[in-house]
Amino acid sequence: MARRRRATVRILGAARLRQRLETLPDEIVEALKKAVRESAEAVRDDTRDTVRVHSGNLRDTVDIRYEHNGLTALVGWFEDPEYYARFLEHGTRRAPARPALRPALEAERTRYRARLTAEVRQVLR
């Protein structure tokens, strides 16, 4: 039986950040949402371009789900038939990892801050 790997991330100051976001003008919040949406779409599209294709199922089903009123985006495979995406992402005992989502996330990580900054600056002009 394969072991499941778990990762835990703790975000410090989330409650304080949430309070500060509530005090921002609506135009800035909308700009932040736009930047989140653009980044999520870029990750989704990069993943579609690089995922290993057998039937095209993983390429066609990578999706985005938004939370926290559009300020958080989850990108990945959310349905049970796509369970094998984790085997491609992390590898198995017999098959090496062939990640598509992780490299797309890492590539977007360097662009995300610039997207946020550009969107907020545009609103403030």
C-alpha positions in Angstrom: 0.0 0.0 0.0 1.4 3.4 -1.0 1.9 6.0 1.7 0.2 9.3 1.3 2.3 12.4 1.6 0.9 15.3 3.4 2.1 18.9 3.4 1.0 21.5 5.9 1.3 25.2 5.4 0.7 27.7 8.2 0.0 31.2 7.2 0.7 33.6 9.9 -1.2 36.9 10.2 -4.1 35.7 8.0 -6.8 37.1 10.3 -5.0 40.5 10.4 -4.7 40.5 6.6 -8.4 39.6 6.2 -9.3 42.6 8.4 -7.1 44.9 6.4 -8.6 43.6 3.1 -12.1 44.5 4.4 -11.0 48.1 4.8 -9.6 48.5 1.3 -11.7 50.4 -1.3 -13.7 48.2 -3.6 -11.6 49.2 -6.7 -8.4 47.9 -5.1 -10.2 44.6 -4.0 -11.4 44.2 -7.6 -7.9 44.8 -8.9 -6.5 42.1 -6.5 -9.2 39.7 -7.7 -8.3 40.4 -11.3 -4.6 39.6 -10.6 -5.5 36.4 -8.8 -7.7 35.4 -11.7 -5.0 36.1 -14.3 -2.4 34.2 -12.3 -4.7 31.2 -11.8 -5.5 31.1 -15.5 -1.8 31.3 -16.3 -1.1 28.3 -14.1 -4.0 26.4 -15.6 -2.9 27.1 -19.1 0.8 26.3 -18.4 -0.3 23.1 -16.8 -2.4 22.2 -19.8 0.5 22.9 -22.1 3.0 20.6 -20.2 0.9 17.8 -18.7 1.8 14.4 -20.1 -1.0 13.4 -22.5 -2.3 9.9 -23.0 -5.9 10.4 -23.5 -6.0 14.2 -23.0 -8.2 13.8 -19.9 -5.8 15.5 -17.5 -5.1 18.3 -20.0 -8.9 18.9 -20.5 -9.9 18.7 -16.8 -7.4 20.9 -15.0 -9.6 23.5 -13.4 -9.7 26.6 -11.2 -11.9 27.0 -8.1 -12.1 30.4 -6.3 -12.6 30.9 -2.6 -12.7 33.9 -0.2 -14.8 35.9 -2.6 -12.3 35.5 -5.5 -9.2 36.4 -3.5 -8.0 32.8 -3.4 -7.7 30.4 -6.3 -7.1 26.7 -6.3 -5.8 25.1 -9.5 -5.7 21.4 -10.1 -7.8 18.3 -10.7 -10.8 18.1 -8.4 -12.7 15.0 -9.6 -12.1 11.4 -8.6 -11.4 10.1 -12.2 -8.3 12.4 -12.2 -6.8 10.7 -9.1 -3.8 9.5 -11.2 -2.6 13.1 -11.7 -0.9 12.9 -8.3 1.1 9.9 -9.5 2.4 11.9 -12.4 3.1 14.9 -10.2 4.9 13.0 -7.5 6.0 9.8 -9.1 5.7 6.2 -7.8 8.0 3.5 -6.8 8.2 2.4 -10.4 7.7 5.6 -12.3 9.6 8.9 -11.9 7.7 12.1 -11.3 6.6 14.1 -14.4 5.1 17.2 -12.8 3.1 19.7 -14.8 1.3 21.7 -12.0 4.2 22.3 -9.7 6.5 23.8 -12.5 3.5 26.0 -13.6 3.0 27.2 -10.0 6.7 27.9 -9.6 6.9 29.9 -12.8 3.8 32.0 -11.8 5.2 32.6 -8.4 7.8 35.0 -9.9 5.1 36.8 -11.9 2.4 37.0 -9.2 3.7 39.9 -7.2 4.3 41.9 -10.4 0.7 41.2 -11.5 -0.7 42.4 -8.1 1.5 45.5 -8.1 0.5 46.4 -11.7 -3.2 46.0 -11.1 -3.2 48.1 -7.9 -1.0 50.8 -9.5 -3.4 51.0 -12.4 -6.3 51.7 -10.0 -4.4 54.2 -8.0 -3.6 56.4 -11.1 
